[in-house]
Amino acid sequence: MTRRWLRTTRKLMLTPLLLLAAFPVRAEELLVYTALEDDEIPGYMELFKKSHAGIEVKIVRDSTGIITAKLLAEKDNPQADVVWGTAATSLMLFDQAGMIEPYAPKGLDKVRPFMRDGNAVPHWVGIKAWETGFCVNTVEMEAKKLPVPKSYADLVNPVYKGHLVMPNPASSGTGYLTVSAILQLMGEEKGWAYLDKLHGNMSSYTHSGSKPCKMAGAGETEIGISFAYRGFMQKKKGEPVVTVFPSEGSGWDVEANALIKKAKVKESAKTFLDWAIGAEVMAAYAKVYPVTAYATGAPVPEGYPAEPEKQLIKNDFSWAASNRARILDEWSRRYDGKSEAKK
Amino acid sequence: MPEGGLATEASTAPAAANAHGGFWARVDGERWVKRLLIVALCLWLVVVLVLPVLQLLVKSLADDQGGFVGLAHYAKYFNSPNLFVSLRNSLVVAVLTTLLSVGLGFGYAYALARTTLFGRGLLKGIAMMPLFAPTLLNGIALIYLFGRKGLVTTGMFGLLPGVDIGIYGPVGIVIAETLYAFPQAVLILVIALKMTDARLYEAAQSLGASPLRIFFTVTLPGVRFGLMSAVFVCFILSFTDFGAPKVIGGNYSVLATDIYKQVIGQQNFSMGAVVSVVLLIPALLAFIADRLVQRRQVAAFAARSVPLVPRPNPRRDAFFLAYCWLIGGVIGIFYLTALFASLVKVWPYQLELGLWHYHFSGTGGGGYGAFWNSLRMSAHSALWGTAITFLAAYLIEKTRQLHGLRQLAYFLSLAPLALPGMVIGLAYIFFFNARGWDIAGVFVANPFNWLYATMAILVLCNIVHFFSVSFLTATTALKQMDREFETVSASMGVPFTKTLVRVTVPVCLPAILEIGMYYFVNSMATVSAVIFLYSADLPLASVAVANMDDAGDTANACAMSMLIVAANILIRLMYGASTSGIRRRSQAWLTR
């Protein structure tokens, strides 16, 4: 009786041990880090699975800031094989840290120059551009008799006080590209003066770039500074949101891919990078994003300006990347934590 | 004490040696086994606790390349105005939360312990609800109640006049933290209020003291240790919690969210380490103060004490009935609102009910895979945690060897009480992901590196995070067992392992199950420690709640929290059912 009980106990104690031991030794698989939106990935991955049944891909998705932090944290012992669809300004940071293995994926010659790194064997290759858009809740705006803002300049109008939410640029890629666009458009001095005023209207800063838009969709704010794709998707879900492109031009960044430098670079990693700029998936990107690595001939997705590239500001990426730390420091010094919550 | 213990061993040994040949060999063997186990326990505590915290301290003194920069980070941090704002905010939140949760909790505990209130079991259950949920859920539920489009703000979507209390910021944080700390205060205070000598009250009454006077001269002094403990616990919890301020804090920054911003937002690990150390200091002070106070508590409840049995008192009971159901009702409304919100299609515009948000398609966090991982992780934590904790308590409490080391192990076992989850999580990253260390010019490779990004490190982290309370539970249970069991068994030549398995463990089974449940429930709900540690392969449900809320998918975050709560309630019910059975059988020896 006791002995049987003992044996059972021993078995019970051993099972988790075996489970634990089984963990690190899995069949070789491809680990992909990405900051693409959660609702985009399943569609793309279906395409990948169809053409590459033999490769098992494991996706780690998080917002730009977190993916960047994760990769930098693992610098000495990188886990990811490939970075897919993550801000070029972040990839430049990895590049500075010597974490990227240059690679020229198949079909590179088609990629437009502004969508890739300048090296002959590029350190990163873009897939599409994402851009600032304001998500505006029409129901709440009407209820409060507020005009729909058309430009950055409109946003500092005192009538919007407490009705704005934007992402914290320190953690959100969307937040940073918007701040960097404002500083590039207006010049640093005027840009900071503008941001000071904007801060006066802001009810809160969020961690991720999509949250302001989702808050607008749920009526928790009237206007969320976010990115265009998110606005269209929330509308599709039935939320009363319109997406506004600021008339001065949208801040933007390239969602790009890179190969991570590891002791052993997997062949399948290169296969994945080839596929990620291939015609098939590019057409899928183009369904929801108007500016892709190369023209696909697809019509501009509904809601975007007819000439989507004109909406994008003239963006100096190397400036944005090399000044990132300084700008974020200054931003945090001015706005982070100093503000009390507003009613 | 150790001398006394050894003397007992020595005096019983010869008698036994006469009866059994070769006994000395075995006894010596046993002693060595015990010594070995104690050393192993100490080593384990050093590796999982001391070294990671040291590594954190070192990290706060180094730049990102690992070069030593002394106190430069601290200087930078203390020169920034943000620190004082966050520190002040954290303190304000913690003090208000402590006052509210201990104040409200005292009344509630008083009702549970000292009145003959109707439905005390149910009331206790409701009060414990917040223990089962991630603290993020408190924030989320607040948004659905008091946010711009919350039930209260809009007056049930326009049915009633609404009121906006400005929930984003300190108001929201304090409400959410109070909800979080309340059950802890109640738990501690109920025990304190029950451990009271009825004779004191009889004496006071016979001397003609008024009820008010009795309250201030007998009741309050009687529970002062429990009260202080509750104050310290609530203070530490609300000072270090990160879930609620993250969701509902708006622009009101606190230290815990600062760490998150530094590490996750700005990839500044050294600065994260600095803020962790700043966060650690007040928690450590509270811990030391609590220990000092508790040391003075000797035998408040002596063997001759008569337990106080509450007697009915209609007016008092009616008051407490209203009081408790008011608070219980508020807690109930919180979680019912969260449940409702998780089922609404598009809050507040399309109020159809359904399971859309439980599909987790098109949202981050890992969906049901994450939920499954959390279940697995919590089961492992419960199993291994209970085994290690109980063994640790047994070795410290029931062996006679290596007195100094056992003292050390005892101290280390209580130390996690002072460690905020985020500090543990961050320390674990630094320690377990380090390649190795340069010690006096010699590179020593990290033998634990393989643990990084595995299930094992998450389990280890949970065990350490929740070690102290479990350890105290085990120690209390073991203390209730007479030492005679061990002495007699040893004198009869029974190996200590056999006594442990056949006597000690069965007798302590209720406590063991309680420890297991405690580990499980907390591992399911915790966010703070694991948010830095979980790996790509192993998303977790509680972290998924944080990530989905971050991305703005609040309804999905709410749905995932509901799954966590459901799993925990299920475990709690299973625990209740199994203990009532076991208690009857294994504790039969207590009744005659």
Contacts between the chains, C-beta under 8 A, distances in Angstrom:
chain1	res1	chain2	res2	distance
A	2	B	501	8.0
A	2	B	502	6.8
A	6	B	501	7.0
A	12	B	383	7.5
A	13	B	383	7.2
A	13	B	387	7.1
A	16	B	379	7.5
A	16	B	380	5.1
A	16	B	383	5.9
A	16	B	384	6.8
A	19	B	376	7.6
A	19	B	380	7.8
A	19	B	455	7.7
A	20	B	380	7.3
A	20	B	454	7.3
A	20	B	455	5.9
A	20	B	456	5.1
A	20	B	459	7.7
A	23	B	454	5.3
A	23	B	455	5.5
A	23	B	456	7.4
A	24	B	450	6.5
A	24	B	454	5.9
A	31	B	536	6.3
A	33	B	536	7.4
A	38	B	362	5.7
A	38	B	363	5.3
A	38	B	364	4.5
A	38	B	551	6.9
A	39	B	362	3.5
A	39	B	363	7.5
A	42	B	361	7.1
A	42	B	362	7.1
A	58	B	536	6.7
A	58	B	537	6.7
A	60	B	536	3.7
A	61	B	364	5.5
A	62	B	364	6.9
A	62	B	547	6.8
A	63	B	550	6.7
A	63	B	551	6.9
A	65	B	264	6.2
A	65	B	265	5.0
A	65	B	266	7.7
A	65	B	267	7.8
A	66	B	264	5.3
A	68	B	267	6.0
A	69	B	263	6.5
A	69	B	264	5.3
A	69	B	265	7.5
A	69	B	266	7.9
A	69	B	267	4.3
A	70	B	536	8.0
A	72	B	267	4.8
A	73	B	267	7.4
A	73	B	269	6.7
A	73	B	429	6.8
A	73	B	433	7.3
A	74	B	433	7.3
A	76	B	433	7.5
A	76	B	435	5.5
A	77	B	433	6.3
A	77	B	435	6.8
A	77	B	449	7.5
A	77	B	452	7.4
A	79	B	453	6.5
A	79	B	535	7.3
A	79	B	536	6.6
A	80	B	536	7.7
A	139	B	349	7.1
A	168	B	261	7.5
A	168	B	265	6.5
A	170	B	261	6.5
A	170	B	265	4.3
A	170	B	266	4.9
A	171	B	261	6.7
A	171	B	264	6.3
A	171	B	265	3.2
A	171	B	266	7.4
A	202	B	251	8.0
A	203	B	168	7.2
A	203	B	250	7.2
A	204	B	168	6.1
A	204	B	250	4.4
A	204	B	251	5.2
A	205	B	251	6.4
A	206	B	550	7.8
A	206	B	552	7.4
A	207	B	246	7.8
A	207	B	264	7.9
A	207	B	265	7.0
A	207	B	550	4.8
A	208	B	550	4.8
A	208	B	551	5.1
A	208	B	552	6.7
A	210	B	551	5.2
A	210	B	552	5.3
A	211	B	550	6.6
A	211	B	551	6.2
A	211	B	552	3.5
A	212	B	552	7.5
A	213	B	552	6.9
A	214	B	551	7.3
A	214	B	552	2.8
A	214	B	553	6.7
A	214	B	554	7.4
A	215	B	552	6.0
A	217	B	346	7.8
A	218	B	149	6.3
A	218	B	346	7.7
A	218	B	347	6.0
A	218	B	348	7.4
A	218	B	554	6.9
A	219	B	148	5.9
A	219	B	149	4.2
A	219	B	348	6.0
A	219	B	349	7.4
A	220	B	143	7.1
A	220	B	147	5.6
A	220	B	148	4.9
A	220	B	149	6.2
A	221	B	148	7.2
A	237	B	346	6.8
A	238	B	345	7.4
A	238	B	346	5.2
A	238	B	349	7.2
A	238	B	350	5.9
A	239	B	346	5.9
A	239	B	349	6.7
A	240	B	349	6.3
A	328	B	266	6.3
A	332	B	82	7.1
A	332	B	266	7.8
A	333	B	80	7.1
A	333	B	81	8.0
A	333	B	82	7.8
A	336	B	82	6.0
A	336	B	253	6.8
A	336	B	261	7.4
A	337	B	81	7.9
A	337	B	82	4.2
A	337	B	85	4.9
A	337	B	86	5.7
A	337	B	251	7.6
A	337	B	253	3.7
A	337	B	258	7.3
A	338	B	81	6.5
A	338	B	82	7.0
A	338	B	85	6.3
A	339	B	251	4.5
A	340	B	169	6.9
A	340	B	251	6.9
A	340	B	252	6.5
A	341	B	166	7.4
A	341	B	168	5.3
A	341	B	169	2.4
A	341	B	170	6.6
A	341	B	249	7.4
A	341	B	250	3.9
A	341	B	251	5.2
A	341	B	252	4.5
A	342	B	168	8.0
A	342	B	169	7.7
A	342	B	250	7.5
A	342	B	251	7.3
A	343	B	164	7.5
A	343	B	166	3.8
